Amino acid sequence: MFADRARIFIRSGKGGDGHVSFRRELYVPDGGPDGGDGGKGGDLIFVVDPGLNTLVDYRHKRKYCAGDGKEGSKRRCTGASGEDMILKVPAGTVVKDAETGKVILDMANRTEPVVLLKGGRGGKGNQHYATATMQAPKYAQPGQKAKELWVDLELKVIADVGLIGFPNVGKSTLLSRVTNAKPKIANYHFTTLNPNLGVVDLDDGNGFIIADIPGIIEGASEGVGLGYEFLRHIERTKVMIHLVDAASVEGRDPIEDIKAINKELAAYNPDLANRPQVIAANKMDAVPEEDREVIISLLQEEFGEQGIKIFPISAVSGEGVNELLWYVNGLLKELPDEPVEFEQEFFLDFAQEEEEESIVVKMEEPGVYSVEGPKVERMLGYTNLESEKGFEFFQRFMKENGVLKRLEELGIEEGDTVKLYNLSFDYYK
């Protein structure tokens, strides 16, 4: 079956950790820090491949992960960057958040690769943290975490015009007449199971892309049959040719058929009900001459006031087809050239662990509390607590980073001890 949906797990690469090491040279027993930086994690990239027209490859493999960055090494050597993961998709693919169903990215008009998940930044080696008061830092920055997400890929065909209507009204026959497409044509109610696209070439460089949208039935907007599988392909079309069996070969009422299909379109996506639509009354070659005007006048009376043009045609003989195509071509010229694109609804908001700077505040025993973490360690390295300004900076640091609030939540009282590595302070409000 035509594969136009897939759910996959995507992940960018984790940044490599910074390295802790010190120079070891002959006659230099206490060399300075020389730990290198970690490598950048690989990006998760989407790119349109013109040679693809389905998402079948994503049915067999579900997880796609970029490479992690490598850890830095001694002698200030930076770790290797992780390999990017490039996902090739057909034009018209929409990427949605699997949990909310909201659009993250639409690949309809993308000619350049799109980085959806950026790889984690590599951590800094301990060479970056040497200060006048801390000349041998034993801390290196961890690499930034990977970003991951479950997404749904949906292919919505890119066509200017969509052929819609109940099964067996002649959509495939019309498509085969006006384009070079070769759809399978047969009289059975399961009809086409995938959209067929073709190019309509008119004189003087005029023309458009047309898609035979598989037969839509009542209840399609609620998922009856293969409703959703078919309806999503109409969303990009700018104009719809609504084909009906004017001869009622199978005993169907053309007017009721049009109303039923339009009801399904509006229920699925209200915007579709406002798209330009043309009615093609097909199989006129099977209608007695004296009944033709009656059928067209009834259609005109019902839909003419809505601004919908009626064209009597025969997909088999070609009667009226040229007039229909030129009219649709004129409608398209009044509309934007680019395919319909879906706006982004879901914005990726990954917490940026800037430097994995968590500060751990805990009660070691009643009346004694400790405050630790790389950020605290570095602050102590570059702050002169003996000076008035330095001590003011220290107190501001404790407040702005939420340390004081956390101590109060733990129940600290005046006179209790707060330990920061090898330093101890008495707590007073």
BADREN-687530 format. One record per atom (N, C-alpha, C, O, CB): residue in one letter; x, y, z. Coordinates in steps of 0.05 Angstrom, whole numbers, plus 5000, padded with zeros to 4 digits. Each point is the difference from the previous one (the first is absolute). Glycine has a CB too. Example, Ala and Ser with C-alpha at 12.3 -4.5 7.8 and 13.67 -1.06 7.14 Angstrom:
2
a526448865156a498250245000a501850245000a502150005013a494149775012s503150444961s501650245001s498550225014s501050225004s501449654953
***
This chain:
429
m501749765000m498350245000m501750255000m502349995010m494149765014f502650464965f501350275000f500650085028f498250045017f499550094940a504949925050a500850075027a500150305002a501950134990a500749445015d495550555009d500050295003d500050095029d499550245006d498249794950r502749785063r500250075028r502149825013r500449774993r494850385008a506149975019a501949845016a500650145026a500150255001a502049564957r498250045063r500850115026r502949925006r500649765000r494550235017i506650204989i502849935004i501150155025i498950215008i501749714942f501549985061f501550125022f502550134989f501549874986f496749795048i502250604972i502350144990i501650115024i498950085020i498750044937r505149895039r501750095022r502550124988r501349894982r497049755049s502550594980s502550124992s502249875016s499549855018s498350594969g504749635007g502349885015g500650165025g499750245001g502149594956k499150035064k500950135025k502750124995k501749894985k495749785043g503150564985g502750124998g502049845016g499349895021g498650564973g504549544997g502149855014g500850155025g499950245001g501749574956d499250045064d500850135025d502850134998d501749904985d495549765040g503150554989g502750125002g501849815016g499049835015g499150644982h504549575000h502049815012h501550145022h500650234999h499849524957v500250095065v501750105022v502749864997v500249765003v495850325027s506150084966s502749905000s501950225005s499350244998s499449404969f503850295039f502150205006f502649934985f500549764995f497550335050r503450114947r502549954985r501949835016r500450045024r499050404952r501849385010r502149835013r502550024983r500249864979r496349825041e505350484989e502550034985e502449955018e499850035024e498050314945l504449585019l502449965015l500950255014l500150224988l501349424979y499250345058y500950225017y497750205005y500550225011y504149734970v492949995012v497750175007v498049825015v498149904988v502750414970p499749665068p498249825015p497250095003p498249845002p505850025022d495550404976d497350115004d499250174976d499650245002d501149755048g498949874927g499250154976g497150105003g498549895016g504649834957g496250485011g497350115001g497949834987g500749794988g501450665012p495449625002p497849854988p500250014969p500650204989p496549895051d502449684948d500049994970d497849834989d500349894978d504650185023g492949905014g497849834991g498650134976g499350245001g500149585045g500150034933g498750104976g497050015001g498849875018g505149964957d494950315007d497050024999d498849754987d501349874983d499150635014g497149455010g498549784987g499150084973g499750244994g498949605051g500949974938g499050054973g497050064999g498649915018g505049804964k495550434998k497150074998k498449754991k501049834985k500250645003g496449505023g498349784992g498950054972g499850234991g499049695057g500549874938g499050024973g497250114999g498449975019g504449644968d496550534992d497350124996d498149794987d500949824987d501250645009l495349585009l498049844988l498750184978l498850205006l500249525036i501450204932i499450174978i497949874981i500249774994i504450435009f493549964989f498049924979f500750134974f500750244999f495749695036v503449924943v500550114974v498249864979v499449775002v505450325010v494250074969v498249904980v501649854978v502050114990v494750275019d502549384985d501249844978d498049994977d497949865003d505049875030p497650404945p498049994977p499549724990p497949964987p503750495001g500149375017g499749724990g498149835017g499349784992g505250254990l494650085040l498249855018l497150094996l499550244996l504249695037n494449894969n497250085000n498349855021n497550025000n503050074951t500849765066t498649875023t501850015025t502350074998t495149634970l501450235054l501549985025l500549715008l500449935023l497650504992v502149394965v500249725005v502549925016v499949825016v497550104942d504850235038d502549935014d499750035030d501449875015d501250274945y495650045049y499750055028y498049815013y499650015025y501550464967r497849354993r498349795011r501649775012r499149865018r497450264948h506049855025h501649775008h502050075021h500949825015h498549994940k501450445047k501950095020k498750235015k499150194988k505049654985r495950155054r498650205015r501850195016r499150225007r497249454996k506250265001k501750175017k502350124983k501449854986k497449885055y501650534961y502150144985y501550185019y498950205010y498349784947c505349955047c501650155020c502650104987c501449854986c496749875051a502550534968a502650114991a502249915019a499549905021a498250504959g504849635011g502249905016g500750195023g499750244998g502149544961d499250105063d500850165023d502850114995d501749884987d495549845044g503450524981g502650114999g501949845018g499149895020g499050574970k504449535003k502049855015k501250185023k500150244997k501049474962e499750165062e501350155022e502650134991e501449894984e496449795049g502850554979g502650124995g502249835011g499549815014g498450654987s504549614993s502349855010s502250185010s499750254998s499149374971k503350275041k502250165010k501450154978k499549964976k501249715061r501150514971r501450184981r498150174985r500550074976r503149595020r494250425017r498050194988r498849904974r499150164984r503550205038c497349384974c498849894976c497049995002c498949905020c505349834972t494450374988t497150004999t498949744990t501149894981t498950615012g497949395019g498949754992g498650034972g499350224992g500049655056a500449914938a498850014974a497050065002a498749915020a504749764963s495550474998s497250064999s498449754992s500949844985s500050645005g496649505020g498349784993g498950034971g499850224990g498949735058e500749834940e499150004972e497150094999e498349915016e504949724972d496150554993d497350084996d498249774990d501049824986d500650655004m495949545018m498049814989m498250154980m498650195008m501549525035i500050224932i498550134979i497749824992i500449784991i503750474993l493449865019l497649854993l498950114974l499250234998l499849675050k501049934931k498950094974k497149934998k499149785005k505450154974v493950275014v497149974998v499050114974v501350174988v498349855062p498149894940p498850114976p498950285004p499350075023p499649474962a501150624994a498850275002a497249985009a498549834991a504550344973g496250015054g497349995011g499749865027g497849985010g500750034943t503849895057t499849875026t499750205023t501450215001t501549424981v495350315036v499550175023v501049855025v499349765004v496750474974v505549905039v501049885025v498450115023v499850245004v504949714977k494049875034k498350085022k501049885026k501149785000k495050264969d503450105053d500549895026d498149775005d497550034998d504250425020a499449324989a498349765002a498050025023a497849894998a505949844984e497050415039e498250025024e497750194995e497749945008e506249965021t496650334959t497950204997t498850014972t497850114996t504550165038g499149624946g499050014973g500450274986g499050044979g497749625034k504850515000k500450274989k502450014981k501949845003k496150365039v501849974938v502150024979v502650125011v499950225012v496549824953i505849825031i502650115007i501450114975i501250215001i499249465036l499350194940l501450074976l498549904976l499049784999l505450215025d495450184956d498849934974d502150014978d501250214996d494249965019m505149614972m502149994979m498950054973m501249924980m501349765048a495350474969a498850054974a501750184983a500549944976a495150005044n505550274991n501550204985n502950015008n501450204994n494450065001r505249545017r502850005010r501949894978r499849774992r498650175055t503450234945t502049914981t502749955013t501749864989t496050404976e502749845059e502449965015e499549815024e497749995009e503950474977p500549405023p499649835023p499250165025p500750245003p502849454979v494950185035v499050145024v501049845025v499549775003v496450414972v505649965042v500949885025v497750015020v499350225010v505649924982l493949645014l497849995019l500949985029l499050145017l498249654948l504750035040l501249985027l503050044999l501449864986l494949815027k504650545001k502850065000k501549825019k499049935022k500050544966g503449455004g501649835017g501050155025g500250254999g501249494961g499150125061g500950135025g502850124997g501749894985g495549795041r503250544987r502650135000r502049845015r499349885021r498550574975g504749544995g502149865015g500750155025g500050245001g501749574956g499050045064g500750125026g502950114999g501649904984g495249795040k503750514992k502750115001k501849845018k499249905021k498850554971g504549534999g502049865016g500950175024g499450245001g502149514958n500050125059n500750155025n502050224994n500650175018n498649425008q502050434950q501850214994q498650285001q501450205005q501249484966h494850325026h498550254999h499450115028h499250235003h498849634954y502549985064y499150085026y502350075020y499550035024y496549684968a506350324997a502350085017a499850295006a499550174982a503449474998t497550445045t500050285008t502450045018t501549815007t493450224990a505450225011a502450065017a499849865027a502049935011a498350524966t497349515032t499749875026t499349704998t500249865020t498350574998m500949474958m499549724996m501549914975m498950004978m496550025044q507149924982q501849944977q499949714991q501049944978q501950435038a495849464999a499949724992a497149905003a499449835016a505450104999p493450184968p497149925002p499749704992p501049914979p497650575011k499949395026k499549714994k497249964989k498849795003k504450085034y495850344951y497349994989y500150064970y501450184991y496749965054a500349714940a499650054972a497050004995a498549875014a505949924972q494750364994q497150034995q499049754985q501249924980q499350585018p497249395011p498849784985p498950104974p499450244997p499449535046g501050054937g498850084975g497050045003g498749895018g504849854958q495450435007q497150065001q498449754992q500949854983q500050645007k496949475023k498449764995k498950004972k499750204987k499149795061a500549774943a498749964974a497150095002a498950015022a504249614967k495750454989k497250074999k498549774985k501049914980k500050605020e496849415010e498549784988e497150055000e498950165015e504649535001l495150174965l497250064995l498849774984l501349894982l499550615020w496749445004w498449824982w498450184981w498750195009w501049445026v500450324939v498650164981v498449834981v500749774995v502950585008d494349764986d498549884979d500750134973d500050254998d496249635034l504549964948l500450104973l497549954984l498949785000l506150135003e494050304984e497649974983e500650124973e501050234998e496049795042l502549834939l500450104973l497450104989l498049854998l505749824994k496350585001k497650134988k500950084972k501650184997k496449985048v500949714935v500950044972v499950294992v498150155008v500449394981i503450554995i500150274990i498850014972i501349914981i502850205048a493549984969a498750034975a498450254999a498950085021a500949424974d499950634982d498450244998d497149945001d498450155012d505250064961v495649575015v497249934997v499549725011v501549814995v498150494965g498249675055g499349735009g497449914987g498050154999g504349945045l497749674947l497549874989l498749855023l501149825011l500950144942i495550135053i498649875022i497349904991i499050084979i503450225054g496549524982g497449884994g499849725010g502049885009g497850414950f497849605040f499549735009f501549804981f500750074978f494850075041p504849614991p501349804983p498449964974p497650034999p504149745042n499850174938n498949934974n498550224985n498349954984n501449605034v501050704988v498850224986v501750084975v499250164984v498750015059g504549714955g501750054976g502450165005g501250114981g494749864994k505150055050k502350175005k502549894987k501550154987k496549975057s502549624958s502349884988s499950024969s502050044987s498449645052t497250294950t499750024971t500750284991t501350044979t495149605022l502650565013l500650284993l503050065002l501150134983l494350005033l505849775006l502950055004l501649884977l501950124990l497449885060s500049754942s501449874978s499750154974s501749984982s497849585042r498250584972r499550144975r501650264999r501150074979r494449735019v504750355024v501150275000v503050015007v501250204998v494349975013t505649604999t502850005008t501349754989t498749834986t500350435056n503649714964n501449764992n499949785022n501449804998n501650484972a495549775051a499749815022a498649754990a498250024982a501850355052k500749404977k498849754991k498749865024k500949795009k502550164954p494550165048p498749875023p498549754992p499149974977p500450475045k500249374996k498549764995k497050085000k499150135019k504549565001i495050224960i497150074998i498449754999i500449824984i500750604991a497049565044a498349775001a497450085015a500050195016a504049494983n494050164997n497450065013n499749845025n498649805001n499350304954y503450005067y499749875026y500150215022y501450214996y500649364986h496750385040h499650215019h502350065019h500050195015h495349684983f506749965001f502450065016f501750224986f501550145013f498549395006t499750494955t501350214983t503050025005t501249815011t494550444989t505349984993t502950055003t500750015030t498550105016t501650164941l502249635050l500950005027l502250205005l501050025023l497649514981n502250624977n502050215004n499650224980n498949964978n504449715039p497450584990p499650224982p501849974975p502349935001p496650375038n499949754938n501550004975n500450294991n498050154998n500249394989l504250535006l500650284992l500750004970l501149814989l500550315057g497650094941g500650044972g500350304993g499050175015g498649404974v503750494989v500450284992v498250054976v500149864979v504750155038v493550204985v498350084978v501650214984v500650225011v495149695016d504850044948d501550184982d498050134981d498849874984d505449865020l495550544999l498350154982l501850174981l502449995003l493850035031d502650114947d501650164981d501450235013d499250105022d497749764942d505250245023d501550245008d501149995029d500050205014d497050054955g503949515038g501349975026g498149995024g500950015023g502950234957n493749755015n498049985021n499749715009n500549824985n497150594998g501749565042g499649725010g500150005031g500550215012g501549614946f497649945053f500049985029f500249705008f499849824983f497450605022i503349545020i500249725011i497349935012i498850155015i506249904995i494149714982i497349915010i500349735014i501649844991i496150424971a500849705059a500149755015a497349885001a498050135007a505850045020d496149574967d497549845003d499949915029d501449815008d498650044943i498450295066i499849925028i498249765002i497750014991i503150475024p500149314998p498449755002p497250065010p499550195014p504749554994g494050084985g497150035005g499450065030g500849855017g498349854945i499550525042i499350085027i497149915004i498350024983i504950385018i496249495023i497349905006i498950155024i501450145014i499849404967e496250445023e498850135023e501249885026e500349765003e495450324971g504950105045g501349925024g503050014999g501449935019g494749794990a505050364968a503050004997a501350195020a502149935011a497349974941s499350335054s501250195019s500149895028s501550105017s496850264955e500249425033e500149875027e501749754999e500049845019e495450344991g506049784968g501849774998g498749754988g501249795001g501250405037v495249834952v498649774988v501649924976v500950164984v494649985033g504849604980g501649904977g502850095002g501349975021g494650034950l505150115007l502750125001l499950304998l501650144988l500249454990g496150525036g499450284999g502450195004g500650164983g495049725032y505750095008y502250185006y502349964980y501450194992y497449805056e501749764943e502149954982e499650154974e502050094987e498649465033f496950494972f499450144975f499850305003f501150164984f496649435001l500950495036l499450295003l502550175004l500050234991l495749645029r506450034992r502350165005r501350104974r501350214999r499549545043h498750104936h501350084975h498550234986h501150114980h500549425015i496150545014i498550224988i500950275012i499650214988i496549495004e505250295031e500650255015e501850194985e499950245005e499549505036r502350164942r501850184985r498950114974r501050194989r502749565032t494250124969t498950094974t498850275002t498750075020t500549454968k501150644990k498950275000k497250014988k498350165007k506450014989v494849654985v497449984987v499149714999v501749824997v499350594974m496549555032m498949724999m498049974978m498250164996m502549795053i499849844935i498049924979i498349785012i501049785005i502150354956h494449935043h498149815013h498649854977h498350104987h501150205054l501449454956l498949834979l497649855010l500049885021l504650074958v493250065005v497649855007v499149844976v500550064977v498150295057d500049434972d498849834979d497350124992d497949945012d504549645006a497650594961a497550144992a498049804988a497650065000a505150364992a498349354999a498249814988a498749815020a498249854994a504650174965s498150005066s499049835022s500149714992s498049855004s499050525011v505349554974v500349724991v499549805022v498949794996v504450374970e497549925058e499749825023e497650085018e499849915023e505149994976g493450274990g497650085015g500550215021g498350045017g500049524975r504050585007r500650215020r498950274991r499650054976r504649705037d495250415006d499050284995d502450185000d501250045021d494249865001p505350234956p502450174998p499950235021p502150065012p498249834939i497450235053i499850235018i500549915029i501550135014i495250094955e502249555039e500449905027e502949915003e501150035022e494149834980d506050044977d502949925002d501750245005d501849995017d497349634952i500450605017i501650245003i499850105029i501950085013i497550044938k498149895059k499650105027k501449825021k501150105019k494450094966a504349555010a501349815019a503050045001a501250005022a495149684970i504950344985i502950034999i500950275012i501950015016i498349704943n498450505034n500750265012n499750015030n501450145014n497150074943k499549645053k499649995029k502449865013k500950085021k494149904972e506149814994e502349865011e502550194999e501650005019e496549564966l502250594993l502350184998l499950215023l502050055013l498149894937a497550185054a499850215020a500449895028a501150135017a495750114953a502349515035a500349885026a503049935006a500950035022a494549784974y506050124983y502949935003y501750255004y501750015017y497649584955n500250615011n501550255002n498250234989n499650014976n504949745019p494450425022p498150214991p501150174978p498550114984p499749895062d504450034952d501250174979d499549884973d499950154980d503650005052l496349594966l499649874974l497350084987l499850024976l502949595040a495350455001a497450084990a500150274985a498250064985a499649685052n504350424969n500250264988n501950014975n500350204988n498949995057r502049584949r501749994976r498350004975r497849904999r505749845027p497650384952p498650014975p499349714991p501649825002p500750614985q495249545003q499149734991q498550034974q498650194995q501149655053v500749964935v498749984974v498649734999v501249805008v502250514969i494149685013i498649754997i500249904971i499350144982i497549995056a504249634959a500149874974a497949784999a500349795013a504750324982a492949944990a497849804997a500949804979a499650044976a496850305037n504749444996n501249804983n497949804989n497749985009n506650075016k496649794955k498549794987k497650114985k497949874998k503549825038m498950564953m497850124985m499549854974m497850024988m503450425031d500849404972d499649844975d497949785005d498949904981d505850205005a494849845040a498049795006a497350125007a498249855008a505549865008v496150554982v497450145006v498550064974v501250124982v500950085061p495449734956p498450074976p500150304995p500050165018p497049434989e503050484967e500250284992e497950185014e500650225009e501349634947e495750045045e497850175011e500250045031e498750175011e498449654952d504650015050d500250035030d502450165009d500250075023d497649494980r504050514978r502550135008r499550285012r501050065021r501349704942e496050405024e499550275010e498649995027e500550175017e499249994936v498649645051v498649985025v502049955023v499850135022v496149694954i506050005019i502049935021i501750245007i500550065023i499549464961i501050624995i501850235004i498550235014i501150135018i501549744941s494850175033s498550225013s499549945030s500050185016s497849924939l501849645051l499649935028l502550055017l499950105022l496749554963l505750285003l502650045014l500550305003l500950105021l500949474960q497550584997q500450295000q498350135021q500850195015q500449804936e496349925051e498150125019e500949955029e499650175017e496749764950e505049845038e500849925027e502650135008e500350095023e497449484971f504350454987f502750095008f500950264986f502050115008f499049414999g497550574973g500850244986g500250245017g501850174997g496149644963e500250225059e500150245018e502450005018e500750215010e494349794988q506449785005q502449985016q502550084984q502249995010q495649655018g501750434947g502250084983g501549764988g502250034990g498250385037i498349364974i501349764989i499249964971i497649994993i502549795053k501950204936k499549964972k499449714994k501349825011k501750584978i495149554993i499349724992i500949954972i499550164981i496549855049f505549764966f500949934973f499049724993f500749815014f503450484991p494249684974p499349734991p502349884984p500950134981p494250005018i505849645009i502349874986i499549704997i498249885011i504950475008s498749544965s500249714997s503049935001s501450064981s494249904992a505349915048a502849935002a500849794979a502349984992a497550125057v498249754942v500549794979v500450124973v501949944986v495549745041s500750504964s500150114974s501650264998s500950084979s494749715012g504850345032g501550265000g498250244998g501050225000g502849544980e493650205018e498150224997e500150195024e499849915023e497249794950g503450565022g500050205021g502550015017g500250185017g494949774983v506749874997v502449985017v501850244997v501050115019v498749394979n500750584977n501950234995n499050255013n501550155012n499849644945e496150275040e498850245013e500449995030e500650205013e496149834950l503049735049l500349975029l502950075008l500550145019l495949504982l505550244985l502950045007l500850304997l501550105018l499449434967w498250604994w500850284997w498750185021w501350195010w499149734941y497250015057y498850165022y501549965026y500550205015y495049754963v505349805028v501549955025v502750144998v501050115020v496749444986n503650444971n502550144996n499850305007n501850125012n499549544953g496550465026g499550285006g499750055030g500950205011g496949854944l500849775059l499650035029l502749995014l500550165019l495049634978l506350034994l502649975013l501750254997l501650075018l498249444974k499950634985k501650244996k499350225019k501650185004k498749694948e497450115060e499250205020e500949945028e499650165018e496449934953l505249675032l500949915027l503050005001l501450004980l494549725024p505350285021p502950005003p501349754987p498749794998p500750465045d503049794947d501449784985d500949785019d499949764992d501650584975e499549735057e501249795017e497849825011e497750075004e506050255008p497149434994p498149805011p499150105027p501350155014p500949484962v495450285032v498950075026v501949895021v500749765000v494550234983e505650185036e501849915021e498750035027e498650205005e505449944967f496449675045f498850005027f501850155019f502449955002f495349614989e501150625024e501650165019e500949835024e498649815008e498950604978q504749675025q501149865023q498150055024q499450235006q505349814977e494649745031e498250025023e501449925026e499250085022e496949834948f506049935027f501449895023f502950094999f501449954980f495549645022f504050555019f502750105000f501749855020f499349975024f499050494963l503949435004l501749845017l501250185021l501250204994l499849484968d498750245063d501050165022d501649825019d499149935022d497050394974f506249614995f501749835017f501550175020f501350204992f499249464971a499450265062a501550165020a502949984994a501249794997a495350125038q504750324962q502950014993q501649995026q500350205014q498750074944e502149505048e501749975023e502650134993e501949884991e495949695025e502350694989e502250174990e502749875006e501749984982e495550425024e503349525018e502549875006e499649785021e501849945015e500650494974e495349455010e499449805020e500650105028e501349865016e499749774950e498150625039e500950145024e498249965024e499450195014e502550154956s497349425035s498349965024s501650055025s502349935003s495049734972i501350465044i501250065027i498549825020i497650015002i503750474986v500249355026v498849815019v500150125028v502150065010v499349554961v496250435041v499850105027v498749785017v497849914994v501850584990k501749435038k498949795016k500850045030k501950145006k498249554954m498450185057m500650005029m501649755007m499049784997m496750495013e506749774998e501749775007e499349885027e500049765004e503750444968e495649985046e499249925027e498550245012e500450224990e503549455017p494650305014p498650235012p502050235005p502049975014p494649725006g502750554968g501650235005g502450034981g501450205001g497249775045v501849844936v502250014981v499049944972v498849804994v504550055042y497350354946y499049984973y502450034981y502050135006y493550055007s504349684964s502250024980s498950114973s497749944993s504849685030v499250534963v499350104974v502349934981v502350085004v495050315015e502149454960e502149914982e499050014971e497650044994e504149665042g500250284946g499450014972g502250144984g501450175012g493749824998p505249954965p502250124984p499950305000p502050145000p498049454972k497550525027k499850294999k500950135026k501350215000k494849744968v503349915054v501050105026v503049985001v501350195010v494449675012e505449924969e502949965001e501550214984e502050105009e497249414997r499750564971r501350204984r499750285012r501950164999r497349564960m498550335052m499550265012m502150055023m501150225002m494049764986l505349815028l502050035021l502850044989l501750125013l495449595016g503450184948g502650034988g500750284991g502350085001g497349454984y498450625006y500650274991y499050225018y500050244992y499849584962t499250115070t499050215018t501850025025t500649805013t494750114970n505550335023n501650055024n498250075023n499050225003n504949954969l495649635045l498150035022l501150185022l498550075019l499649494970e504450505010e501250175020e499450304996e500150165018e503549504987s495650404970s499450284994s497050055004s498449824999s505550214969e495450235038e497250075004e498449954975e497849895002e503650445032k499649764943k498649964975k499749714993k497949914990k503850534994g500449415021g499949714994g497949865016g498649834990g506250194999f495050055037f498049885017f497250084993f498149845002f505350145035e496250274954e497450094990e499249844976e497749924997e503250545021f501149504964f499449844976f499249715007f498149894989f505250394985f498149615046f499449735009f497149985010f498549814993f506350125019q494450265005q497250005011q498050034977q497849885001q503950315043r498949994937r498150034977r499849754984r497949924991r503350575008f501149374997f500049754986f498249795014f498549864986f506250244998m495449895042m498449805015m497050074997m498449815000m505550125033k495550324966k497250084998k498949954972k497949884996k502850465040e500849764943e499049994973e499949724989e498449954982e503650505011n499549375018n500049724990n498149835017n500149754997n504650314987g493750065034g498049865015g501149835023g498549845011g499050154947v505050065050v501149845021v498850075027v499349825016v505050154959l495350295030l498850095025l497249895003l499149915021l503850504978k495649614979k497249905001k499949715006k498349905015k500450454952r503149495021r500149715004r500749945029r498949815012r502450124940l500650225059l500849965028l497650055019l499649855019l505250284970e493750085005e497750065016e497849784998e498749935020e502350564974e498849404982e498149784996e500849755016e498349845009e500650334945l503749805050l501049775016l499850055030l500549825016l502650074946g496250365045g499650055029g502450125014g500249985024g496649664976i505050494986i502450115013i499250225019i498050154995i504749754965e498750135062e499550205020e502550165005e502249924993e494349795028e503250534991e502350175005e502049855018e499249875019e497950544977g505449624997g502249875015g500749734989g502149895008g496350355031d500049654942d500849744988d502450044982d500650224991d494649625011t506149944992t502550014983t499449934971t498549814995t504250075046v498450274941v499849954971v502949944990v501750175002v494150124993k504549474993k502749934991k500150014969k498249894986k502549815055l501350434949l500550014971l502849884996l502050155002l495050264990y503249345003y502649864997y501650035026y499149915021y500850164929n502450065049n501750025024n499550265016n501550075018n502049664958l494350415017l499350245014l497449965016l498249864991l504150424973s497649865059s497649985016s499150285008s501650175006s499849385011f495950494983f498850265007f497849955020f498649805000f502650404955d498450015062d497650005018d497750144985d500550204987d502449795055y494749904960y497750114986y498650205018y499349945022y500249644951y500150675015y498350205013y498350144979y501050054978y502550025059k494049984970k498350144981k500750294998k498850154984k497549535026
***
